[in-house]
Amino acid sequence: MRRIEPAERGSALASVVAAFAVDPLPRWIWAEDERYAGCAPAFFGLLLDLRRLGGEVWAGPRCWLLHREPRGDGPTGG
């Protein structure tokens, strides 16, 4: 696993948007396909950008991972 490069943003975003296309929560918010297609890329793009700037987006041979490393500052230490 390695941190993604800025040039990989488009591929990572497309994967995230596709992965959540059938997830119940975003589909409850954006029920119609057209609404999901219009809103999800901006929403997940912001999340991806914020996580990438924090060094929390990783790439593997066939996957993307958004992950926040435990910092020990929460009630459970993470």
Backbone as numpy.savetxt, mean C-alpha at the origin, in Angstrom:
# Nx Ny Nz CAx CAy CAz Cx Cy Cz
14.57 -9.51 0.33 13.73 -8.34 0.33 14.63 -7.09 0.33
14.14 -6.07 -0.35 14.87 -4.81 -0.42 13.86 -3.67 -0.44
14.28 -2.48 -0.04 13.40 -1.31 -0.12 13.19 -0.94 -1.57
11.98 -0.49 -1.91 11.72 -0.17 -3.31 12.34 1.16 -3.69
12.59 1.29 -4.97 13.13 2.51 -5.55 11.96 3.38 -6.02
12.14 4.71 -6.09 11.06 5.58 -6.56 10.52 5.18 -7.93
11.36 4.66 -8.81 10.91 4.26 -10.15 9.95 3.07 -10.11
9.89 2.36 -9.00 9.01 1.20 -8.88 7.63 1.55 -8.33
7.38 2.82 -8.05 6.13 3.24 -7.45 4.92 2.79 -8.26
4.96 2.99 -9.57 3.83 2.64 -10.43 3.46 1.18 -10.35
4.45 0.31 -10.39 4.20 -1.13 -10.29 3.66 -1.50 -8.92
4.25 -0.92 -7.88 3.78 -1.21 -6.53 2.35 -0.73 -6.34
2.05 0.47 -6.81 0.70 1.01 -6.67 -0.31 0.17 -7.43
0.01 -0.22 -8.64 -0.91 -1.07 -9.41 -1.19 -2.38 -8.68
-0.18 -2.95 -8.06 -0.36 -4.20 -7.31 -1.25 -4.00 -6.09
-1.03 -2.91 -5.36 -1.83 -2.64 -4.16 -3.29 -2.38 -4.54
-3.51 -1.56 -5.56 -4.87 -1.26 -6.00 -5.58 -2.54 -6.44
-4.90 -3.39 -7.19 -5.49 -4.65 -7.63 -5.76 -5.59 -6.45
-4.84 -5.62 -5.50 -5.00 -6.51 -4.35 -6.21 -6.14 -3.49
-6.50 -4.86 -3.37 -7.61 -4.42 -2.53 -8.92 -4.28 -3.29
-8.93 -4.60 -4.57 -10.14 -4.45 -5.39 -11.30 -5.31 -4.91
-11.02 -6.40 -4.23 -12.08 -7.27 -3.72 -12.13 -7.30 -2.20
-11.35 -6.46 -1.56 -11.36 -6.39 -0.09 -12.66 -5.76 0.38
-13.32 -6.33 1.38 -14.62 -5.82 1.80 -14.63 -4.37 2.28
-13.61 -3.93 2.98 -13.65 -2.56 3.51 -13.58 -1.49 2.42
-12.56 -1.51 1.55 -12.56 -0.49 0.50 -13.77 -0.61 -0.43
-14.27 -1.82 -0.63 -15.42 -1.97 -1.51 -16.71 -1.51 -0.83
-16.74 -1.45 0.48 -17.86 -0.86 1.18 -17.82 0.66 1.01
-16.61 1.22 1.05 -16.45 2.67 0.89 -16.70 3.07 -0.56
-16.10 2.34 -1.49 -16.24 2.62 -2.92 -16.88 1.40 -3.58
-18.18 1.27 -3.44 -18.88 0.05 -3.88 -18.88 -0.13 -5.39
-19.08 0.93 -6.15 -19.13 0.81 -7.60 -17.71 0.72 -8.17
-17.55 -0.08 -9.21 -16.24 -0.26 -9.82 -15.64 1.06 -10.29
-16.47 1.92 -10.87 -15.97 3.20 -11.37 -15.47 4.07 -10.22
-16.18 4.04 -9.10 -15.79 4.84 -7.93 -14.48 4.30 -7.35
-14.35 2.98 -7.26 -13.10 2.39 -6.77 -11.94 2.79 -7.69
-12.14 2.65 -9.00 -11.08 2.98 -9.95 -10.70 4.45 -9.88
-11.64 5.32 -9.53 -11.35 6.74 -9.45 -10.72 7.18 -8.13
-11.01 6.47 -7.06 -10.55 6.89 -5.73 -9.39 6.07 -5.16
-9.40 4.78 -5.40 -8.40 3.90 -4.77 -6.96 4.26 -5.14
-6.65 4.59 -6.40 -5.25 4.91 -6.70 -4.72 6.11 -5.91
-5.54 7.13 -5.73 -5.08 8.30 -4.95 -4.91 7.93 -3.48
-5.87 7.20 -2.93 -5.80 6.80 -1.52 -4.59 5.91 -1.26
-4.47 4.83 -2.02 -3.36 3.91 -1.80 -2.03 4.53 -2.24
-2.06 5.45 -3.21 -0.85 6.14 -3.62 -0.29 6.99 -2.49
-1.16 7.69 -1.77 -0.71 8.48 -0.62 -0.13 7.57 0.46
-0.84 6.48 0.75 -0.34 5.53 1.75 1.02 4.97 1.32
1.13 4.59 0.07 2.38 4.04 -0.44 3.50 5.07 -0.35
3.22 6.31 -0.75 4.26 7.35 -0.71 4.73 7.62 0.72
3.79 7.72 1.64 4.17 7.96 3.04 4.99 6.81 3.60
4.57 5.60 3.31 5.31 4.43 3.79 6.68 4.31 3.12
6.75 4.63 1.81 8.03 4.55 1.11 9.02 5.56 1.67
8.55 6.77 1.93 9.45 7.79 2.50 9.97 7.37 3.86
9.20 6.59 4.59 9.64 6.08 5.88 10.46 4.80 5.78
10.74 4.35 4.54 11.51 3.13 4.37 10.74 1.88 4.70
9.41 1.95 4.56 8.56 0.84 5.00 7.89 0.09 3.86
8.39 0.25 2.63 7.84 -0.50 1.50 8.98 -1.35 0.92
8.73 -2.63 0.84 9.75 -3.58 0.46 9.34 -4.33 -0.80
10.31 -4.80 -1.55 10.06 -5.59 -2.75 10.78 -6.92 -2.63
10.10 -7.94 -3.13 10.69 -9.25 -3.24 10.63 -9.68 -4.69
11.02 -10.89 -4.98 11.01 -11.35 -6.37 9.63 -11.26 -7.03
8.57 -11.53 -6.26 7.22 -11.51 -6.83 6.22 -10.84 -5.90
6.67 -9.89 -5.08 5.74 -9.30 -4.12 6.16 -7.89 -3.71
5.20 -7.17 -3.12 5.43 -5.87 -2.49 4.96 -6.01 -1.05
5.61 -5.33 -0.13 5.24 -5.41 1.27 5.28 -4.01 1.88
4.16 -3.60 2.47 4.12 -2.36 3.25 4.20 -2.79 4.70
5.24 -2.37 5.37 5.47 -2.88 6.73 6.09 -1.80 7.58
5.56 -1.63 8.75 6.15 -0.73 9.73 6.87 -1.57 10.77
8.14 -1.33 10.89 8.92 -2.10 11.87 8.53 -1.70 13.28
8.48 -2.66 14.20 8.18 -2.34 15.59 9.22 -1.34 16.13
8.72 -0.31 16.81 9.62 0.71 17.35 9.60 0.74 18.87
8.76 -0.05 19.48 8.72 -0.08 20.92 8.03 1.11 21.55
7.24 1.87 20.74 6.61 3.06 21.30 5.11 2.91 21.53
4.57 1.74 21.28 3.13 1.52 21.47 2.85 0.71 22.71
1.58 0.52 23.02 1.22 -0.21 24.24 1.68 -1.67 24.22
1.87 -2.24 23.00 2.34 -3.61 22.91 3.80 -3.67 22.51
4.46 -2.52 22.49 5.86 -2.46 22.14 6.11 -2.35 20.65
5.05 -2.17 19.86 5.24 -2.14 18.41 4.62 -0.95 17.76
